[in-house]
Amino acid sequence: MTKIPLFCSSLIVFVVVIASASHENQTFLECLETNSNPSYPISSLVFSPNNSSFPSVLQAYIRNLRFNESTTRKPLFILTAQHESHIQASIICAKSLGVQMKIRSGGHDYEGLSYVSDVPFFVVDMFNFRSVNVSIEDESAWVEVGATLGEVTVFRVPRFYDQNALDLAYLWQRRADKWDDDLFMRMIIDVVNSTTPAPEKTIRVSFFTLFLGDSDRLLSLLNQSFPELGLERKDCIEMSWIESVLYYTNSPIAPIDALLSRSPPLTYLKRKSDYLQKPMSKEGLEFIFKKMIELQTPTAMTFNPYGGRMSEISPLAKPFPHRAGNIAKIQYATNWNEKGVEAANHYLNLTRILYDYMTPFVSKSPRLAFLNYRDLDLGVTHNGKLSYFEGKVYGVKYFKKENFNRLVKIKTKVDPQNFFRNEQSIPVYPAWKN
């Protein structure tokens, strides 16, 4: 028997794998062409790895550099759909050929679930579905999934630890869910350098506000509901709503067409979430402040106030259950610029440590989370016999038990094979439970 050198055998395997993948793509393309509307040609919308535009198309809507490494598994191809028939064809072909379909439309997708998988997959990119149609006659609006919205008095007031930041944070959480309905005031806690002659790390608490009204009314409201902040007229800026969208993201408010950009600055990041249901004591806040200075990560903790119209809707009226009873939603945000797994693990670990320190102060049984801040630390499902039980682990945190079970019941009826899935999707009931 003739022995084949190791490098040759590796080459043979490599060639076989490439040939197999190429054949699969060809079969899939034929399937797409057969099942889509011929009036809307689909072949030119399919980008495979051997296409020179593949990297740019793939990376165009990657918002987290953690999932843009050379070691990250890439899709077999990307379909930049332009017509409804393209979506229908994708579903038919994915089911018949047994390939996982990932759907990407932008948005938060902090964990890359719309363009990363551990199994062979392809991506249906929905960014071309970006129209917004408003009907005055029937008072309805149709916003396609790829649309970026944005195609009146505000202020941002920072207070450092030596400027009464602890007292202000303590008072904010006691009043945040009771502000006037026209007022949105988030609180951001981060670690910065002090302004002392010998700079050292200190806590900064910033109050960021959007208000539907003018400066006079805003000042009047704040003087009554939060006089301790000491808001002055010079802190307030009146602008159009569309300008406030840019201001809200810490961007220059001109030119306005910056809102049309689909290429935001990229970074490596991790996000986690919590719900604050009882105000923290000053001692508790002091404890967290010290831990943040010690860790110097996450980059920031952002408290988004609830209350208002949110609290008037029953938690069972819609899948989203986090309404009355919540003071604020908390986002842990960590950004970094160093490449590599070692750096990622370092920052991920620091974020998880602070999250653990917050355990006594947030919702319990279960510890709740916000679906739009995807967090795979909460659990994943593997689409096997245990998928319902795996899904329940994160599902009750995102939706609470009753809503989660309602969603599972619906999913089991409309998608019994669990075709539409990702690592944190709604699972189906196990066969024995149907």
C-alpha positions as CSV (number, residue, x, y, z in Angstrom):
1,M,0.0,0.0,0.0
2,T,1.4,3.4,-1.0
3,K,1.6,5.9,1.9
4,I,0.4,9.4,1.2
5,P,2.5,12.2,2.9
6,L,0.7,14.0,5.7
7,F,0.6,17.3,3.8
8,C,-0.8,15.6,0.7
9,S,-3.6,13.9,2.7
10,S,-4.5,17.2,4.3
11,L,-4.7,18.8,0.9
12,I,-7.0,16.0,-0.4
13,V,-9.3,16.5,2.6
14,F,-9.3,20.3,2.0
15,V,-10.1,19.9,-1.7
16,V,-12.9,17.5,-0.9
17,V,-14.4,19.8,1.7
18,I,-14.2,22.8,-0.7
19,A,-15.8,20.8,-3.5
20,S,-18.5,19.6,-1.3
21,A,-19.3,23.1,-0.1
22,S,-19.2,24.4,-3.7
23,H,-21.7,21.7,-4.7
24,E,-24.0,22.5,-1.8
25,N,-24.0,26.2,-2.7
26,Q,-24.7,25.3,-6.3
27,T,-27.6,23.1,-5.3
28,F,-28.9,25.7,-3.0
29,L,-28.7,28.4,-5.7
30,E,-30.7,26.2,-8.1
31,C,-33.3,25.7,-5.4
32,L,-33.5,29.4,-4.7
33,E,-33.9,30.2,-8.4
34,T,-36.6,27.5,-8.8
35,N,-38.7,28.8,-5.8
36,S,-38.4,32.5,-6.2
37,N,-40.4,34.9,-8.4
38,P,-38.6,35.0,-11.8
39,S,-39.6,38.7,-12.1
40,Y,-37.1,39.4,-9.3
41,P,-33.9,37.5,-10.2
42,I,-32.2,36.1,-7.1
43,S,-28.8,34.8,-8.3
44,S,-27.0,38.2,-8.3
45,L,-28.1,38.7,-4.6
46,V,-26.2,35.6,-3.4
47,F,-22.7,36.2,-2.1
48,S,-20.5,33.1,-1.4
49,P,-17.0,33.2,0.1
50,N,-15.4,33.0,-3.3
51,N,-17.1,36.3,-4.3
52,S,-14.8,39.3,-3.8
53,S,-17.7,41.3,-2.2
54,F,-18.4,38.6,0.4
55,P,-16.3,40.1,3.2
56,S,-17.7,43.6,2.9
57,V,-21.3,42.3,2.7
58,L,-20.7,40.1,5.8
59,Q,-19.1,42.8,7.8
60,A,-21.5,45.6,6.8
61,Y,-23.9,44.8,9.7
62,I,-21.5,43.3,12.2
63,R,-21.7,45.6,15.2
64,N,-19.6,43.7,17.6
65,L,-15.9,43.0,16.7
66,R,-15.9,40.0,19.0
67,F,-17.7,38.1,16.2
68,N,-15.5,39.3,13.3
69,E,-12.3,37.4,14.1
70,S,-10.6,35.2,11.6
71,T,-11.6,32.2,13.7
72,T,-15.3,33.1,13.6
73,R,-17.2,30.6,11.6
74,K,-18.5,32.2,8.4
75,P,-21.8,31.6,6.6
76,L,-21.9,29.3,3.5
77,F,-23.3,32.4,1.7
78,I,-25.3,35.6,2.2
79,L,-28.6,36.3,0.5
80,T,-29.3,40.1,0.3
81,A,-33.0,39.7,-0.3
82,Q,-34.9,42.3,-2.1
83,H,-38.3,40.8,-2.5
84,E,-40.7,38.7,-0.4
85,S,-40.3,35.7,-2.7
86,H,-36.6,35.6,-1.8
87,I,-37.5,35.1,1.8
88,Q,-40.0,32.4,0.9
89,A,-37.5,30.6,-1.3
90,S,-34.9,30.7,1.5
91,I,-37.2,29.0,3.9
92,I,-38.3,26.3,1.4
93,C,-34.7,25.6,0.4
94,A,-33.3,25.7,4.0
95,K,-35.9,23.2,5.1
96,S,-35.5,20.8,2.1
97,L,-31.7,20.9,2.2
98,G,-31.3,20.9,6.0
99,V,-29.2,24.1,6.3
100,Q,-29.7,26.5,9.2
101,M,-30.9,30.0,8.2
102,K,-29.9,33.1,10.1
103,I,-31.9,36.3,9.7
104,R,-30.1,39.6,10.0
105,S,-31.7,43.0,10.0
106,G,-29.4,45.2,12.2
107,G,-30.5,46.3,15.7
108,H,-28.7,45.5,18.9
109,D,-27.8,41.8,18.3
110,Y,-25.1,42.1,20.9
111,E,-24.2,38.4,20.8
112,G,-24.1,38.1,16.9
113,L,-26.9,35.5,16.8
114,S,-28.0,36.7,13.4
115,Y,-24.7,36.0,11.7
116,V,-22.8,33.4,13.8
117,S,-23.5,29.7,14.3
118,D,-21.7,26.5,15.4
119,V,-23.2,24.6,12.5
120,P,-23.2,25.2,8.7
121,F,-25.5,28.1,8.0
122,F,-26.4,30.9,5.6
123,V,-27.6,34.5,6.2
124,V,-30.6,36.1,4.9
125,D,-29.8,39.8,5.1
126,M,-32.9,42.1,5.3
127,F,-31.2,45.5,5.1
128,N,-32.8,46.1,1.7
129,F,-36.3,46.0,3.3
130,R,-36.1,49.6,4.5
131,S,-39.2,51.4,3.4
132,V,-41.5,53.3,5.8
133,N,-45.1,53.8,4.6
134,V,-47.6,55.9,6.5
135,S,-51.3,56.0,5.7
136,I,-53.2,59.0,6.9
137,E,-56.5,57.5,5.9
138,D,-56.4,54.5,8.2
139,E,-53.9,55.9,10.7
140,S,-51.4,53.1,10.2
141,A,-47.7,52.8,9.5
142,W,-45.7,50.0,7.9
143,V,-42.0,49.9,8.7
144,E,-39.9,47.3,7.1
145,V,-37.4,45.4,9.1
146,G,-34.3,47.0,7.6
147,A,-35.4,50.6,8.2
148,T,-33.2,52.9,10.3
149,L,-35.6,55.5,11.8
150,G,-34.4,59.0,11.8
151,E,-33.9,58.9,7.7
152,V,-37.0,68.9,22.2
153,T,-35.4,70.2,25.2
154,V,-32.3,68.1,26.2
155,F,-29.6,68.2,28.8
156,R,-26.7,66.1,29.9
157,V,-25.6,67.0,33.4
158,P,-22.6,65.1,35.0
159,R,-21.8,65.1,38.7
160,F,-18.7,63.6,40.2
161,Y,-18.4,61.8,43.5
162,D,-17.2,64.9,45.3
163,Q,-20.2,66.8,43.8
164,N,-22.9,64.9,45.7
165,A,-23.1,62.1,43.0
166,L,-24.0,59.5,45.7
167,D,-26.9,61.5,47.1
168,L,-28.2,62.3,43.6
169,A,-28.1,58.6,42.5
170,Y,-29.9,57.6,45.7
171,L,-32.7,60.2,45.1
172,W,-33.0,59.4,41.3
173,Q,-33.9,55.7,41.9
174,R,-36.6,56.8,44.3
175,R,-38.2,59.1,41.8
176,A,-37.3,57.8,38.3
177,D,-40.5,55.8,37.7
178,K,-42.7,58.8,38.8
179,W,-41.4,61.6,36.4
180,D,-43.8,63.5,34.2
181,D,-44.8,61.4,31.2
182,D,-43.1,63.9,28.8
183,L,-39.7,63.4,30.6
184,F,-37.2,60.7,30.1
185,M,-34.1,61.0,32.4
186,R,-31.6,58.1,32.4
187,M,-28.8,57.9,34.9
188,I,-25.3,56.7,33.7
189,I,-22.6,55.6,36.2
190,D,-19.1,55.3,35.0
191,V,-15.4,55.5,36.2
192,V,-13.4,58.5,35.1
193,N,-10.2,60.4,36.0
194,S,-10.8,63.0,38.7
195,T,-9.9,66.7,38.0
196,T,-7.7,67.0,41.1
197,P,-4.0,68.0,40.7
198,A,-3.0,64.4,41.2
199,P,-5.7,62.6,39.1
200,E,-7.2,59.4,40.4
201,K,-10.1,57.2,39.4
202,T,-13.5,58.4,40.6
203,I,-17.2,57.9,40.0
204,R,-19.2,60.1,37.7
205,V,-23.0,60.0,37.7
206,S,-24.6,61.6,34.6
207,F,-28.2,62.5,34.0
208,F,-29.2,62.4,30.4
209,T,-32.6,63.8,29.5
210,L,-35.0,64.0,26.6
211,F,-38.1,66.2,27.2
212,L,-41.1,66.9,25.0
213,G,-41.4,70.6,25.7
214,D,-39.5,73.8,26.1
215,S,-36.8,74.9,28.6
216,D,-39.2,76.8,30.8
217,R,-41.5,73.9,31.5
218,L,-38.6,71.5,31.9
219,L,-37.0,73.8,34.5
220,S,-40.3,74.1,36.3
221,L,-40.8,70.3,36.5
222,L,-37.2,69.6,37.6
223,N,-37.4,72.3,40.3
224,Q,-40.4,70.5,41.7
225,S,-39.4,66.8,41.2
226,F,-35.6,66.9,41.4
227,P,-34.4,70.2,42.8
228,E,-31.3,68.6,44.2
229,L,-29.8,68.3,40.7
230,G,-29.5,72.1,40.5
231,L,-30.5,72.3,36.8
232,E,-29.9,75.7,35.3
233,R,-31.2,77.2,32.0
234,K,-27.6,77.1,30.6
235,D,-27.8,73.3,30.9
236,C,-30.8,73.1,28.6
237,I,-30.7,72.9,24.8
238,E,-33.8,73.3,22.7
239,M,-33.7,71.4,19.4
240,S,-35.8,69.5,16.9
241,W,-36.7,65.9,17.7
242,I,-34.5,64.6,14.9
243,E,-31.5,66.5,16.2
244,S,-32.1,65.0,19.6
245,V,-31.7,61.6,18.1
246,L,-28.1,62.5,17.3
247,Y,-27.6,64.2,20.7
248,Y,-28.9,61.1,22.4
249,T,-26.0,59.1,20.9
250,N,-23.3,61.6,21.8
251,S,-23.0,62.6,18.2
252,P,-22.7,66.2,16.7
253,I,-26.2,67.3,15.9
254,A,-25.2,68.5,12.5
255,P,-25.2,67.4,9.7
256,I,-28.5,65.6,10.1
257,D,-27.7,63.2,7.3
258,A,-25.4,61.5,9.7
259,L,-28.5,59.6,10.7
260,L,-28.5,57.9,7.3
261,S,-25.1,56.3,7.9
262,R,-25.2,52.6,8.2
263,S,-21.6,52.3,9.3
264,P,-21.3,53.2,13.0
265,P,-18.0,53.1,14.8
266,L,-17.1,49.5,15.6
267,T,-15.7,48.1,18.8
268,Y,-15.4,44.8,20.8
269,L,-18.3,44.8,23.3
270,K,-20.3,42.9,25.9
271,R,-23.7,43.8,27.3
272,K,-25.7,42.4,30.2
273,S,-29.0,43.6,31.8
274,D,-30.9,43.7,35.0
275,Y,-34.1,45.2,36.5
276,L,-34.1,47.4,39.6
277,Q,-37.3,46.9,41.6
278,K,-36.4,48.3,44.9
279,P,-34.2,51.4,45.5
280,M,-30.6,50.7,46.6
281,S,-29.5,52.0,49.9
282,K,-26.7,54.6,50.1
283,E,-24.5,51.8,51.5
284,G,-25.3,49.6,48.6
285,L,-24.5,52.3,46.1
286,E,-21.3,53.1,47.8
287,F,-20.4,49.4,47.7
288,I,-21.0,49.3,43.9
289,F,-19.1,52.6,43.3
290,K,-16.1,51.1,45.1
291,K,-16.3,47.9,43.0
292,M,-16.5,49.8,39.8
293,I,-13.4,51.8,40.7
294,E,-11.6,48.6,41.6
295,L,-12.6,46.8,38.4
296,Q,-12.6,49.9,36.1
297,T,-14.9,47.9,33.9
298,P,-17.7,47.8,32.7
299,T,-17.4,51.0,30.8
300,A,-20.7,52.2,32.2
301,M,-23.9,51.2,34.0
302,T,-26.9,52.8,32.5
303,F,-30.2,53.0,34.4
304,N,-33.2,53.6,32.1
305,P,-36.3,54.7,34.0
306,Y,-39.6,52.8,33.7
307,G,-43.0,54.0,34.8
308,G,-45.3,56.2,32.7
309,R,-47.3,54.4,30.0
310,M,-45.1,51.3,30.5
311,S,-46.7,50.7,33.9
312,E,-50.2,51.1,32.6
313,I,-50.0,48.0,30.3
314,S,-50.6,44.6,31.7
315,P,-47.6,42.3,31.7
316,L,-49.8,39.7,30.0
317,A,-51.0,42.0,27.3
318,K,-47.9,41.5,25.2
319,P,-44.9,39.2,25.3
320,F,-42.8,41.9,26.9
321,P,-43.6,41.6,30.6
322,H,-41.4,44.1,32.4
323,R,-43.8,46.8,33.3
324,A,-45.3,48.0,36.7
325,G,-43.0,47.2,39.6
326,N,-39.8,48.1,37.8
327,I,-38.0,51.3,38.7
328,A,-35.4,51.0,35.9
329,K,-33.7,48.7,33.5
330,I,-30.0,48.4,33.9
331,Q,-27.5,47.9,31.1
332,Y,-23.9,46.9,31.8
333,A,-21.8,48.1,28.9
334,T,-18.2,47.1,28.3
335,N,-16.2,48.2,25.2
336,W,-12.6,47.5,24.4
337,N,-10.3,47.8,21.4
338,E,-7.7,45.0,22.0
339,K,-7.9,42.1,19.7
340,G,-7.8,38.4,20.6
341,V,-9.4,35.8,22.9
342,E,-7.3,36.7,25.9
343,A,-8.4,40.3,25.9
344,A,-12.0,39.3,25.3
345,N,-12.0,36.9,28.2
346,H,-10.4,39.5,30.5
347,Y,-13.2,42.1,29.8
348,L,-16.0,39.5,29.8
349,N,-14.8,38.3,33.2
350,L,-14.8,41.8,34.7
351,T,-18.3,42.5,33.4
352,R,-19.5,39.3,34.9
353,I,-17.9,40.1,38.2
354,L,-19.8,43.4,38.5
355,Y,-23.0,41.7,37.4
356,D,-22.5,39.2,40.3
357,Y,-21.9,42.0,42.8
358,M,-25.2,43.5,41.8
359,T,-27.1,40.3,42.7
360,P,-28.5,41.5,46.1
361,F,-29.9,44.7,44.6
362,V,-31.9,43.6,41.5
363,S,-34.9,41.4,40.7
364,K,-34.9,37.8,42.0
365,S,-36.6,34.5,41.4
366,P,-36.0,34.8,38.5
367,R,-33.4,37.5,38.0
368,L,-34.9,39.3,35.0
369,A,-33.3,40.4,31.8
370,F,-34.1,42.5,28.7
371,L,-34.4,40.5,25.5
372,N,-32.9,43.3,23.3
373,Y,-29.7,43.2,25.3
374,R,-29.0,39.6,24.3
375,D,-26.8,37.8,26.8
376,L,-25.7,34.3,26.1
377,D,-24.4,34.0,29.7
378,L,-28.1,33.4,30.6
379,G,-28.2,30.1,28.7
380,V,-28.6,28.7,25.2
381,T,-30.6,26.0,23.5
382,H,-29.1,23.3,21.3
383,N,-32.3,22.3,19.4
384,G,-32.3,18.8,20.9
385,K,-34.5,16.8,23.2
386,L,-33.8,19.1,26.0
387,S,-34.3,22.4,24.1
388,Y,-37.5,23.3,26.0
389,F,-35.8,22.9,29.3
390,E,-32.7,24.8,28.1
391,G,-34.9,27.5,26.6
392,K,-36.8,27.9,29.9
393,V,-33.6,28.9,31.7
394,Y,-33.3,32.1,29.7
395,G,-36.9,32.3,28.6
396,V,-38.4,33.1,32.0
397,K,-35.8,35.8,32.5
398,Y,-36.7,37.5,29.3
399,F,-40.5,36.9,29.3
400,K,-41.4,35.6,32.8
401,K,-42.9,32.2,33.2
402,E,-46.5,32.7,32.0
403,N,-45.6,34.7,28.9
404,F,-42.8,32.2,28.1
405,N,-45.2,29.3,28.2
406,R,-47.7,31.1,26.0
407,L,-44.9,31.8,23.5
408,V,-43.8,28.2,23.5
409,K,-47.4,27.1,23.0
410,I,-47.7,29.4,19.9
411,K,-44.3,28.4,18.6
412,T,-45.1,24.7,18.9
413,K,-48.3,25.2,16.8
414,V,-46.8,27.4,14.0
415,D,-43.3,26.0,13.8
416,P,-43.4,22.4,15.3
417,Q,-40.0,21.6,13.7
418,N,-38.4,24.6,15.3
419,F,-37.0,25.8,12.0
420,F,-36.9,29.5,13.0
421,R,-34.4,29.4,15.7
422,N,-31.2,30.8,17.2
423,E,-29.3,30.1,20.3
424,Q,-31.8,32.0,22.4
425,S,-35.0,31.6,20.5
426,I,-38.4,30.3,21.8
427,P,-38.2,26.5,21.9
428,V,-41.1,24.1,21.2
429,Y,-42.6,21.7,23.6
430,P,-41.1,18.2,23.8
431,A,-43.0,15.5,21.9
432,W,-44.2,13.8,25.1
433,K,-45.8,17.1,26.3
434,N,-47.8,17.8,23.1
